[in-house]
Amino acid sequence: MYVKTVPASEATGEMAQVYAADIASMGRVMRATECWSARPDMLVPVESLLHHMRDGFSLGLLNFRLITFIAAQHVPSSYCSHVYFKTLSGMIGRDRTLAVHRDFRSAGLSELQVEMLAYAQQITVDASKIGPGNMDALRRVGLTDLNIADIALAASFRNFMSRYFDAIGASVEPDFLDADPEVREKLSVGKD
């Protein structure tokens, strides 16, 4: 990390509660969570926004994570790419997740998912280029305005988070790194 962070043993108040939730679910505090300890007043609102967005996501948890994975790849964020590769591998399998990383358009996803991810990718690469044609393509596969707004929120949130983690200097925890060095290299799309 480029900034001083608060270790779990020194966390107090709401920060200690968020850290405790990480420890309960993963056995340790994620570096992504530690990044917020330089601004402890932001930790709870950011975590709350993430959970509210993810838990109420109109397209389900899998699609939320697919969007996050594709956005992280195109930020580019090595940290978030590794974390979401591991998470998605547990949901859809490692080989399929690798296929999504290589090219989501030919990874056996549904037409709706391909359009959803193309939109998330465009938001990440250059949202100023999005126009009515993009909306037509999304609606053509059955996405509603609520779905479109959720995709935009998920992709934009990942852009914000990934860029913040890189700016603060978060590095990938070893347990998120794939055992295969070639896969690790493919997922290292940005800062190591």
N, C-alpha and C positions, 0 to 999 in steps of 0.2 A: 504494500500500500504506500501511496505517496504522502498520505496524511496520517496523523496519529489516530488510531481507533481505540475504542474502549473494549478491553477483553471481558469475557463473560464474568469473570471473578470480580470485576469492578463495576459492572452495570447495576444501575438502581432504577427504581420507579418503572415507568412504562417501558423503557429500554430493556430492563431486566425481564419483564413479562414477554416481550417479543423474542428475546434471546432464549428464554425458557421454552417457548413454543418451538423454536428451531431445534433445540436440544431434545425435546420430547419426540419430534418427528424424524430427526436425522442423527441424533447422538452428538451433535456439535452445532455451533453457530456458523452459518454460511458466511463466506467473505462478502457476499452481496449484502447481507444484513449488516455486517460490521461497517460497510461503507457509509452507512447512515449515521454512525455514532459520532462523526464530526459535526453533524447537525441533528442532534437527538430529537429536537422538536419536529423534525420532518419524518422520523422513522414510523411513528404510529399512523399519521395520515397517509403516507405512501403505502404501507402494508395494508391499511384499511381499503384504500382504493383498489389495490391489486386483488384482494380477496373479494371485494364487492363485485368488481368487474368479472373476475374468473368464475366465481360461484353462481352468478346470475347470467352467464354468457348464453345468449339465445341459441347458439349453435353447438353447445356442449363442450366438455372439457377437452376431448381429443382435438377438435378444430381450434380451440383456443391455443393449445400447445403447438399445433401445426403452424398456425399464424406466427406465433412467437419464434419458432425455429427458423422459418423463412425470413422473418424480419431480422433476426440476429445474424443470419448468414449475410444479409445484404447491408447491414449497418456499416461495416462488418464487425462482429463481436465474437472473438474466440471464446471468451468466458461464457457467454450465453449460448453459443453454438454447442459447446461441450456439455453444458448443463442440460439443455433441452434435447440433445441427442440421446443422452442417457435416459431421460424421462420418457421420451417418445419410444425408445427401444423397448422399454418395459411395457408399453401399451400396444404397439403394433409390430414389434420385433425389430431386431437390429438390421437385418437385410433390407426390410422395407423402408426403414428410416434412412439408411444409406441411399436407397433409390430416390427418396424424397430430396435428400441433400444434393444428389447429382443433378436431378431434373424432375421437379414435382409434376411437370406436365406428362411425363412418361413413367410415372411410378405406380400406376394402377389405382390412382385415386378417382373419386367420382368427378363428374363434370362440374358439379357445384363446388367441390373442394379445389379443383384446378382454378376456377374463376376467382374463388375466394383468395387463394394464395397469389394469383397474379395481381389482384388488387392490393394485397398486403405488400407484395414486392414493389409495386409502383409507388405506394405511399412511402416506402423506405428509400427508394432510389430518388424519386422526385415527385412529390405530391402535387406540385404546381402543374403537372402535365395531365392530371386527372380531369375528365370532363364528362359530359352527358353520355358519350359512347361507352365509357366504363360502366356507368350506371345501367345502361341498357343491357350490357353483357351480363351484369350481375343479376338483374331482374329476370332476364331470359332463362336462367337456370333455376329460378324460383326463390331467390333471395329477397327478403322483404327490406323495407327501410330500416327496421330495427336490426336485422342481421347486418346490413351494410354499415350502420352506425357502430355496431359491436366490433366488426372487423377493423374499421378505422380506429376505434379506441384501442383495441388489442395491439395492432401494429404500431400505432403512435406511442403507446405506453412503452412497448419494448424498445423503440428508438430512444426514447428518453432514458430509460433505465440502462440500456447497454452503453450509451454514450457517457452517462454519469459514471458507471463502473469503470470504464476505460480511463476517464479523466481523473478518477481517484486512485487508479492503479490496482484494481482487483485482479488477482491471478487465480487461475482455475485450481480448485482443490483436487488433489491426486485421485480421490475416489470418483470423480466425474470424468477422468481421462480414460478413454478406451484402451484395452490391453494391446491392441494392434497399433504399432507405430505409424503405419500408413494411414489408418483411419484418424489417428490423432493429428497427423499432418494435414489431412483434408479438412478437418474441423477447425484448424487454426487459421481462420480466415482474416484475422486482424491481429491485434496486439497479443503477444504470448502471455 
